[in-house]
Amino acid sequence: MLLINLNSRLCIKYPAPAKIIRFSSGAVATIQNQTEKVEYPPILDTRFKASYRRYLEKKHDAVKNVKTVEEKMIKLNMPKYWGFKTLMYEEGRIFYNELPHAQYITRTHVMREPKLPDSYDNLMASDDLEGLVKEIKELFDDGIAFELVGRSRAQEISDEMLKKPDKKENWVGEIVAKQTNRILTSILVSRYPHLLSTEVDFNPRVEAFWFAGGIELHPGIINLRKRKSWHDVLDEPNDRALQYLGSPSLHLRHRLPLREIMPLSECENPEYDIPTFKYDPRTQGHSAQRRHGTSIPGFWPGDVNEFGLMSYHKRGYMLTRLGDDGLEALKTQAIFANWGWLLAQACHLGFSTYNDITYPLVNQAVITNGQWWSFSVYQLNTTLVNNWHNDSNPKRNILWMTEPMKLYETIENGKLIGVNDDVLKTLIKFYANAPEEREGVVSKPYLGEDEKLTADIEHDDRRNFVENCYKLLMSNRPRHKVPPELYHWEWIYKHLFKTRPLDKRRTPWDYGINPYTRRLDEHRLKYIPKKFRPVNKPRDKYAPNYYP
């Protein structure tokens, strides 16, 4: 029998092609443009430098679009799993000739006249002020003298504190600040009701994190840009991560902010000059530490009293300084103390180092050791100091500060001798300065309407995930795994001179990978045991992430 294999494709009947007449055409329909005003997309600069700046602005807008306070802080820390290489600033650690540097990285102008704003002269009538001084003076003097010489604190003072004069000075300033606050609030609360709803925090945790631009680039950044062929942006400003750690004796908070000293339009006056200091902060003495950025104003997000009234600070470091730069050191401390606390408050209001504040914040600070008192008022007008904004931002933050005032000359028989009433008058003005609600101002424009805090998130898994992640970042605890480290001998022999080509590759650097570029969300998903899995999804072994 003869078998013939036929190709099935040959048996298919293809339709005949349609006949198209060359000179035929369909009817032409007339389309009218219904748009009265034509909008074209913006013409963008396609050069690499302009594209690089648009990329940074897009990153800044991504932080602004996040709804809750906690998620904004997580978003700010998203680029670094192991934390940023951060330059540390600590209260009470003021280096020589640091005032220009402090002004530059915070965009702060220090008023030349050593006095408080003129508005403090109009807070109350002079007769009322003199009457309050007469009423409070005896109790105030006795309270300060009792804390300094009349109270036995042998059990509270350690031997180590007695050996170090600066620590003892800080301890004295702390107890005097607490006694001063107790006396003044108890007497003035009947005349100024806002003190009744004021919350006091003792030894609060104050931390502030921001990025500063305009600082001179070190060779590592330039070499990195050369390796990436970023030749057009070799001189472009680079962000430097800065972290401030404050240690105030106490501070007072209220649900309403203090009145602004000057409007935002006046702070753009070019007469308020700011010194230019582009040297690396390490030249001043600051060290770098790898850690996550934290902004904590002494309380957690969601607290009702979220605006600062005044704060007390110590000055024990003045005993260890050499030379006659005490006034500059106090101004530097006042800048960092006020800037750090107000910036942390702004972060809890939805602003950040990338997103500028829309209304000014004001704080009053007192620096004392019991005998010497320095008073300052600070108005935060801008938080935008990153990248090129540090030189192009027209806004300035303003600091008013008095010269150090001596409260008393000496103490004899448990009494203060030679008391200066101006110290008590200034303290009364600080407590009498009542906060008020800002009319026509949206206090939290960059937060969501329904979700401003993690507690407002309805989804249980997402709320728990964001809360745990936020607490982990703010605690700055070390990871369960030791961070990778490249030893000097490895860098010299394996990477710089390449003299050990046969060594086994064991570190990420051996494979050309920098582990410190790892993002916060680059990790394994959390495993869900079988008994905790949803009934309808028993095969879902891993829990999803809810990073912003």
C-alpha positions as CSV (number, residue, x, y, z in Angstrom):
1,M,0.0,0.0,0.0
2,L,1.4,3.4,-1.0
3,L,1.4,6.0,1.8
4,I,1.7,9.6,0.9
5,N,2.4,12.3,3.6
6,L,0.6,15.5,2.7
7,N,1.4,18.8,4.3
8,S,-1.7,20.1,6.0
9,R,-0.7,23.7,5.2
10,L,-1.1,23.0,1.5
11,C,-4.8,22.0,2.0
12,I,-5.8,25.3,3.5
13,K,-7.7,27.7,1.2
14,Y,-6.4,31.2,1.7
15,P,-8.8,34.0,0.8
16,A,-8.0,35.9,-2.4
17,P,-6.4,39.3,-1.8
18,A,-8.8,42.3,-2.0
19,K,-8.6,44.4,-5.1
20,I,-7.7,47.9,-4.3
21,I,-8.2,50.6,-6.9
22,R,-5.2,52.9,-6.9
23,F,-7.0,56.2,-7.4
24,S,-9.9,55.5,-5.0
25,S,-10.0,57.2,-1.6
26,G,-12.5,57.4,1.3
27,A,-14.4,60.5,2.4
28,V,-12.3,63.1,4.2
29,A,-13.8,64.1,7.5
30,T,-13.3,67.6,8.9
31,I,-12.0,67.5,12.5
32,Q,-12.4,70.7,14.5
33,N,-10.1,71.4,17.4
34,Q,-12.4,71.9,20.4
35,T,-9.6,73.2,22.8
36,E,-9.6,76.9,23.0
37,K,-6.2,77.1,24.8
38,V,-3.6,74.6,23.7
39,E,-1.2,73.4,26.5
40,Y,2.1,72.0,25.5
41,P,4.4,70.1,27.8
42,P,7.3,72.1,29.3
43,I,10.5,72.3,27.3
44,L,13.1,70.6,29.5
45,D,16.8,71.0,29.4
46,T,18.2,67.7,28.2
47,R,21.8,68.3,29.4
48,F,23.0,65.9,32.1
49,K,23.4,68.6,34.8
50,A,19.8,69.7,34.4
51,S,18.6,66.0,34.3
52,Y,20.6,65.4,37.5
53,R,18.9,68.2,39.3
54,R,15.5,67.1,38.2
55,Y,16.3,63.6,39.5
56,L,17.1,65.1,42.9
57,E,14.0,67.3,42.9
58,K,11.9,64.2,42.1
59,K,13.4,62.4,45.1
60,H,12.6,65.4,47.3
61,D,9.0,65.4,46.1
62,A,8.7,61.7,46.8
63,V,9.3,62.5,50.5
64,K,6.8,65.3,50.5
65,N,4.1,63.0,48.9
66,V,4.2,60.5,51.8
67,K,1.2,60.9,54.1
68,T,2.3,60.1,57.6
69,V,5.0,61.5,59.9
70,E,6.6,58.1,60.5
71,E,6.6,57.1,56.9
72,K,8.3,60.3,55.9
73,M,11.2,59.5,58.3
74,I,11.4,56.0,56.9
75,K,11.4,57.4,53.3
76,L,14.2,59.7,54.3
77,N,16.3,56.7,55.5
78,M,15.3,54.5,52.5
79,P,18.6,54.9,50.5
80,K,20.8,53.3,53.2
81,Y,20.3,49.9,54.9
82,W,23.3,50.3,57.1
83,G,22.7,54.0,57.7
84,F,24.3,57.2,56.4
85,K,27.9,58.2,57.0
86,T,26.8,61.0,59.3
87,L,28.8,63.9,60.8
88,M,27.9,64.1,64.5
89,Y,27.1,67.3,66.4
90,E,26.6,67.1,70.2
91,E,25.5,69.7,72.6
92,G,28.3,70.7,74.9
93,R,30.9,69.8,72.4
94,I,31.7,73.1,70.8
95,F,35.0,73.5,68.9
96,Y,37.2,76.5,68.5
97,N,36.0,79.1,65.9
98,E,32.9,77.1,65.0
99,L,30.4,80.0,64.8
100,P,30.8,80.6,61.1
101,H,30.4,76.9,60.4
102,A,27.3,76.7,62.5
103,Q,25.7,79.7,60.8
104,Y,26.4,78.3,57.3
105,I,25.0,74.8,57.7
106,T,21.9,76.2,59.4
107,R,21.5,79.4,57.4
108,T,21.4,81.4,60.6
109,H,22.0,85.2,61.0
110,V,23.0,86.4,64.4
111,M,21.8,89.8,65.2
112,R,24.7,92.2,65.9
113,E,23.1,94.0,68.9
114,P,23.2,91.7,72.0
115,K,19.6,92.0,73.0
116,L,16.2,90.3,72.6
117,P,13.6,91.4,70.0
118,D,11.9,94.7,70.5
119,S,8.5,92.9,70.9
120,Y,9.6,91.6,74.3
121,D,9.6,95.2,75.6
122,N,5.8,95.4,74.9
123,L,4.8,92.1,76.5
124,M,3.6,93.8,79.7
125,A,3.7,97.2,81.3
126,S,6.8,98.2,83.2
127,D,4.8,98.7,86.4
128,D,3.3,95.2,86.2
129,L,6.8,93.8,85.5
130,E,8.2,95.5,88.6
131,G,5.3,94.3,90.7
132,L,6.0,90.7,89.6
133,V,9.7,91.0,90.4
134,K,8.9,92.2,93.9
135,E,6.5,89.3,94.4
136,I,8.8,86.6,93.0
137,K,12.3,87.9,94.0
138,E,12.4,86.6,97.6
139,L,11.2,83.1,96.7
140,F,13.4,83.0,93.6
141,D,16.6,84.0,95.5
142,D,15.9,81.6,98.4
143,G,15.1,78.7,96.0
144,I,18.4,79.2,94.0
145,A,20.5,79.6,97.2
146,F,18.9,76.5,98.7
147,E,19.7,74.4,95.6
148,L,23.3,75.6,95.5
149,V,24.4,75.5,99.1
150,G,21.5,74.6,101.4
151,R,20.6,71.2,100.2
152,S,22.7,68.1,101.0
153,R,23.2,66.0,97.8
154,A,26.0,63.7,99.0
155,Q,24.0,60.7,97.8
156,E,23.3,62.2,94.4
157,I,26.8,63.2,93.5
158,S,29.2,60.5,92.5
159,D,33.0,60.6,93.0
160,E,33.5,60.8,89.3
161,M,31.4,63.9,89.1
162,L,33.4,65.6,91.8
163,K,36.6,64.9,90.0
164,K,35.4,66.5,86.7
165,P,34.4,70.2,87.1
166,D,32.5,70.3,83.8
167,K,30.1,67.5,84.8
168,K,29.6,69.1,88.2
169,E,28.8,72.4,86.5
170,N,26.2,70.7,84.3
171,W,24.6,69.1,87.3
172,V,24.3,72.4,89.1
173,G,22.8,74.0,86.0
174,E,20.3,71.3,85.7
175,I,19.0,71.5,89.3
176,V,18.9,75.3,89.1
177,A,16.8,75.1,85.9
178,K,14.3,72.7,87.5
179,Q,13.9,74.9,90.6
180,T,13.6,78.1,88.5
181,N,10.9,76.5,86.4
182,R,9.0,75.2,89.4
183,I,9.0,78.6,91.2
184,L,8.0,80.7,88.2
185,T,5.3,78.5,86.8
186,S,3.6,78.1,90.2
187,I,3.5,81.9,90.7
188,L,2.7,83.0,87.2
189,V,0.1,80.4,86.3
190,S,-2.7,82.4,87.9
191,R,-1.9,85.4,85.7
192,Y,-1.0,83.6,82.5
193,P,-3.4,80.6,81.9
194,H,-1.4,79.2,79.1
195,L,1.1,77.9,81.6
196,L,-1.6,75.6,83.1
197,S,-1.7,73.5,79.9
198,T,2.0,73.5,79.3
199,E,3.8,70.2,79.4
200,V,7.3,70.0,81.0
201,D,9.9,67.3,79.9
202,F,13.0,66.7,82.1
203,N,16.2,65.6,80.3
204,P,14.3,65.0,77.0
205,R,15.8,63.2,74.0
206,V,16.3,65.9,71.3
207,E,17.8,64.8,68.0
208,A,17.7,66.4,64.6
209,F,18.8,65.0,61.2
210,W,19.3,67.1,58.0
211,F,21.3,67.3,54.8
212,A,23.6,70.3,54.2
213,G,24.9,71.3,50.8
214,G,27.5,73.7,49.6
215,I,30.3,72.0,51.5
216,E,33.6,71.5,49.7
217,L,33.7,68.1,48.0
218,H,36.2,65.6,49.2
219,P,38.3,63.5,46.7
220,G,36.1,60.4,47.3
221,I,33.0,62.0,45.9
222,I,34.9,63.4,42.9
223,N,36.5,60.1,42.1
224,L,33.2,58.3,42.3
225,R,31.6,60.7,39.8
226,K,34.6,60.2,37.5
227,R,34.1,56.5,37.6
228,K,30.5,56.9,36.7
229,S,31.4,59.3,33.8
230,W,29.5,62.2,35.5
231,H,32.0,64.8,34.1
232,D,29.3,67.5,33.8
233,V,28.5,67.4,37.5
234,L,31.9,67.0,39.1
235,D,31.5,70.4,40.9
236,E,27.8,70.0,41.7
237,P,27.1,70.4,45.4
238,N,26.7,67.1,47.3
239,D,24.6,66.5,50.4
240,R,26.4,65.8,53.7
241,A,24.3,64.0,56.3
242,L,24.4,65.8,59.7
243,Q,23.1,64.6,63.0
244,Y,22.6,66.8,66.2
245,L,22.2,65.2,69.6
246,G,20.9,67.6,72.2
247,S,20.9,67.3,76.0
248,P,18.7,70.1,77.5
249,S,17.9,70.2,81.2
250,L,14.2,70.6,80.5
251,H,11.8,72.2,78.0
252,L,8.2,73.4,77.9
253,R,5.7,72.5,75.2
254,H,2.2,73.7,74.3
255,R,-0.4,72.8,71.7
256,L,-0.1,76.3,70.1
257,P,3.0,77.9,68.6
258,L,4.6,81.2,69.8
259,R,4.0,84.3,67.8
260,E,6.4,85.0,65.0
261,I,8.9,87.8,65.6
262,M,9.1,88.9,61.9
263,P,7.2,87.8,58.8
264,L,8.7,85.5,56.3
265,S,9.1,88.3,53.7
266,E,11.4,90.2,56.0
267,C,13.8,87.3,56.6
268,E,14.8,87.5,52.9
269,N,16.5,90.8,53.6
270,P,20.1,90.6,52.1
271,E,21.4,92.7,55.0
272,Y,21.0,89.6,57.2
273,D,24.3,88.2,56.1
274,I,25.5,84.7,56.6
275,P,29.2,83.8,56.5
276,T,30.3,81.3,53.9
277,F,32.1,78.3,55.3
278,K,32.7,75.5,52.8
279,Y,35.3,73.5,54.6
280,D,34.7,69.9,55.5
281,P,33.2,69.7,59.1
282,R,35.9,67.3,60.0
283,T,38.4,70.1,59.8
284,Q,36.5,71.6,62.8
285,G,36.9,68.3,64.8
286,H,33.6,66.6,64.0
287,S,33.7,62.9,63.5
288,A,31.7,60.7,61.1
289,Q,29.6,57.8,62.3
290,R,27.4,55.3,60.3
291,R,23.9,55.5,61.6
292,H,20.3,56.2,60.6
293,G,18.9,59.7,60.6
294,T,16.7,60.5,63.6
295,S,14.6,63.6,64.3
296,I,13.0,63.4,67.8
297,P,11.9,66.6,69.6
298,G,11.6,65.0,73.0
299,F,8.2,63.3,72.3
300,W,6.7,60.9,69.8
301,P,4.4,61.8,66.9
302,G,0.8,62.3,67.9
303,D,1.4,64.3,71.1
304,V,-1.0,67.2,71.5
305,N,1.6,69.6,72.8
306,E,3.8,69.7,69.7
307,F,5.1,73.3,69.8
308,G,8.0,74.4,72.0
309,L,7.8,77.4,74.3
310,M,11.3,77.5,75.9
311,S,14.2,75.3,76.9
312,Y,17.0,75.3,79.5
313,H,20.5,74.2,78.6
314,K,23.7,73.6,80.5
315,R,27.1,75.2,80.0
316,G,29.7,73.0,81.8
317,Y,31.9,72.8,78.7
318,M,32.9,76.4,79.3
319,L,35.2,75.4,82.1
320,T,37.3,73.3,79.8
321,R,37.8,76.0,77.1
322,L,41.0,78.0,76.6
323,G,41.0,81.5,75.3
324,D,38.4,84.3,75.3
325,D,35.9,82.9,72.8
326,G,33.2,82.2,75.4
327,L,30.6,84.4,73.8
328,E,31.1,82.8,70.4
329,A,30.8,79.4,71.9
330,L,27.5,80.3,73.6
331,K,26.2,81.6,70.3
332,T,27.2,78.4,68.6
333,Q,25.5,76.4,71.3
334,A,22.3,78.5,71.0
335,I,22.2,78.1,67.2
336,F,22.5,74.3,67.4
337,A,20.1,73.9,70.4
338,N,17.4,76.1,68.8
339,W,17.8,74.8,65.3
340,G,17.9,71.1,66.4
341,W,14.7,71.3,68.5
342,L,12.7,73.4,66.0
343,L,13.8,71.2,63.1
344,A,12.7,68.1,64.9
345,Q,9.3,69.8,65.6
346,A,9.0,70.7,62.0
347,C,9.6,67.0,61.0
348,H,6.7,66.0,63.3
349,L,4.5,68.6,61.5
350,G,5.2,67.0,58.1
351,F,8.1,69.1,56.9
352,S,11.7,67.8,56.4
353,T,15.1,68.8,55.3
354,Y,13.9,68.4,51.7
355,N,10.5,70.2,52.1
356,D,10.6,73.7,53.5
357,I,8.3,75.0,56.2
358,T,5.4,77.2,55.2
359,Y,5.3,79.3,58.4
360,P,8.0,80.3,61.0
361,L,8.6,78.5,64.3
362,V,9.9,80.3,67.3
363,N,11.7,79.1,70.5
364,Q,13.2,80.7,73.6
365,A,16.3,79.2,75.1
366,V,18.1,79.8,78.4
367,I,21.7,78.7,79.0
368,T,22.8,78.7,82.6
369,N,25.1,77.3,85.3
370,G,23.2,78.9,88.2
371,Q,25.3,82.1,88.3
372,W,25.6,83.1,84.6
373,W,22.5,83.3,82.4
374,S,22.3,83.7,78.6
375,F,18.9,84.3,76.9
376,S,18.2,83.7,73.2
377,V,15.2,83.8,70.8
378,Y,15.4,81.9,67.6
379,Q,13.0,82.0,64.6
380,L,13.1,79.1,62.1
381,N,12.2,80.4,58.7
382,T,13.6,77.7,56.4
383,T,14.8,74.1,56.6
384,L,16.1,74.0,53.0
385,V,19.9,73.9,53.2
386,N,20.6,70.8,51.1
387,N,22.4,70.7,47.7
388,W,22.4,74.0,45.9
389,H,19.8,75.5,48.2
390,N,22.3,76.4,50.9
391,D,23.7,79.1,48.7
392,S,20.6,80.0,46.6
393,N,17.9,80.0,49.3
394,P,17.0,83.6,50.1
395,K,15.5,82.9,53.5
396,R,17.5,83.2,56.7
397,N,16.9,81.9,60.2
398,I,17.4,84.6,62.8
399,L,19.0,84.5,66.3
400,W,18.6,87.2,69.0
401,M,20.9,86.7,72.0
402,T,21.9,88.7,75.0
403,E,25.3,88.8,76.6
404,P,25.8,86.6,79.7
405,M,24.2,88.1,82.8
406,K,25.5,87.4,86.3
407,L,22.7,86.6,88.6
408,Y,24.6,87.1,91.9
409,E,28.1,88.0,93.0
410,T,28.5,85.5,95.9
411,I,26.6,83.5,98.4
412,E,26.9,84.3,102.2
413,N,25.0,82.6,105.0
414,G,22.7,80.9,102.5
415,K,21.7,84.2,100.8
416,L,22.5,85.6,97.3
417,I,24.6,88.8,97.4
418,G,24.4,91.3,94.6
419,V,21.4,90.0,92.8
420,N,20.8,91.2,89.3
421,D,17.0,91.8,88.7
422,D,17.4,91.8,84.9
423,V,17.8,88.0,84.9
424,L,14.4,87.6,86.7
425,K,12.8,90.2,84.5
426,T,13.9,88.3,81.3
427,L,12.7,85.0,82.7
428,I,9.3,86.5,83.5
429,K,9.0,87.8,80.0
430,F,9.8,84.4,78.6
431,Y,7.0,82.7,80.7
432,A,4.6,85.5,79.9
433,N,5.0,85.2,76.2
434,A,1.7,83.4,75.4
435,P,1.3,81.2,72.3
436,E,-1.5,81.8,70.0
437,E,-3.2,80.1,67.0
438,R,-2.0,81.1,63.6
439,E,-5.0,82.4,61.5
440,G,-5.1,81.4,57.9
441,V,-2.2,78.9,58.2
442,V,-2.4,75.2,57.5
443,S,-0.2,73.7,60.2
444,K,0.4,70.4,58.5
445,P,0.1,70.9,54.7
446,Y,2.2,67.9,53.7
447,L,0.4,65.3,55.7
448,G,-2.6,63.3,54.5
449,E,-6.2,64.2,55.4
450,D,-7.2,60.8,56.7
451,E,-3.7,59.5,57.6
452,K,-1.4,61.8,59.5
453,L,0.1,59.3,61.9
454,T,0.7,55.5,61.9
455,A,-2.2,55.1,64.4
456,D,-4.6,56.4,61.7
457,I,-3.8,53.5,59.3
458,E,-6.7,51.1,59.2
459,H,-4.8,48.2,57.6
460,D,-3.5,46.2,60.6
461,D,-0.5,44.6,58.9
462,R,0.6,47.8,57.3
463,R,0.2,49.8,60.6
464,N,2.2,47.2,62.5
465,F,4.9,47.1,59.9
466,V,5.4,50.9,59.7
467,E,5.4,51.2,63.5
468,N,8.0,48.5,64.0
469,C,10.2,49.9,61.2
470,Y,10.0,53.4,62.6
471,K,10.9,52.3,66.1
472,L,13.8,50.3,64.8
473,L,15.2,53.2,62.9
474,M,14.7,55.7,65.8
475,S,16.4,53.3,68.3
476,N,19.5,53.0,66.1
477,R,20.2,49.5,67.5
478,P,22.8,47.5,65.6
479,R,21.5,45.0,63.1
480,H,21.4,41.3,63.9
481,K,24.2,40.9,61.4
482,V,27.6,42.6,61.7
483,P,28.1,45.3,59.0
484,P,30.6,44.4,56.3
485,E,34.0,45.7,56.7
486,L,37.0,46.1,54.3
487,Y,40.2,45.8,56.2
488,H,43.2,47.9,55.3
489,W,45.3,45.0,54.2
490,E,42.6,43.9,51.9
491,W,42.3,47.3,50.4
492,I,46.0,47.7,49.9
493,Y,46.9,44.2,48.6
494,K,43.8,43.0,46.9
495,H,42.2,46.2,45.5
496,L,44.7,49.0,45.3
497,F,47.7,47.1,44.0
498,K,46.1,43.7,43.1
499,T,48.9,41.6,44.3
500,R,46.8,38.6,45.5
501,P,44.8,37.5,42.4
502,L,44.5,33.9,43.6
503,D,42.8,34.7,46.9
504,K,39.3,33.4,47.3
505,R,36.6,36.0,46.9
506,R,34.9,36.3,50.3
507,T,33.7,39.9,50.6
508,P,31.3,42.0,48.4
509,W,34.2,44.2,47.4
510,D,35.8,41.2,45.8
511,Y,32.9,41.1,43.4
512,G,32.9,44.8,42.7
513,I,29.9,45.5,45.0
514,N,29.7,48.2,47.6
515,P,27.5,46.8,50.4
516,Y,26.8,50.3,51.8
517,T,24.7,51.2,48.8
518,R,22.2,48.6,49.9
519,R,18.7,50.1,50.3
520,L,16.5,49.8,53.3
521,D,14.0,47.5,51.5
522,E,16.6,45.2,50.1
523,H,16.2,42.2,52.4
524,R,14.4,38.9,52.6
525,L,10.7,38.9,53.3
526,K,9.6,37.8,56.8
527,Y,8.6,34.1,56.9
528,I,5.1,33.2,58.2
529,P,4.8,29.9,60.1
530,K,2.0,27.7,58.9
531,K,-0.2,28.2,62.0
532,F,-0.2,32.0,61.4
533,R,-1.0,31.9,57.7
534,P,-4.5,32.9,56.5
535,V,-6.9,30.0,56.1
536,N,-7.7,31.0,52.5
537,K,-4.0,31.4,51.6
538,P,-2.1,28.6,53.1
539,R,0.7,28.8,50.5
540,D,1.7,32.4,51.3
541,K,4.9,31.7,53.1
542,Y,6.2,35.3,53.3
543,A,4.6,38.5,54.6
544,P,4.6,41.5,52.2
545,N,6.5,44.7,52.9
546,Y,4.8,48.1,53.3
547,Y,7.6,50.5,52.8
548,P,6.5,54.0,51.6
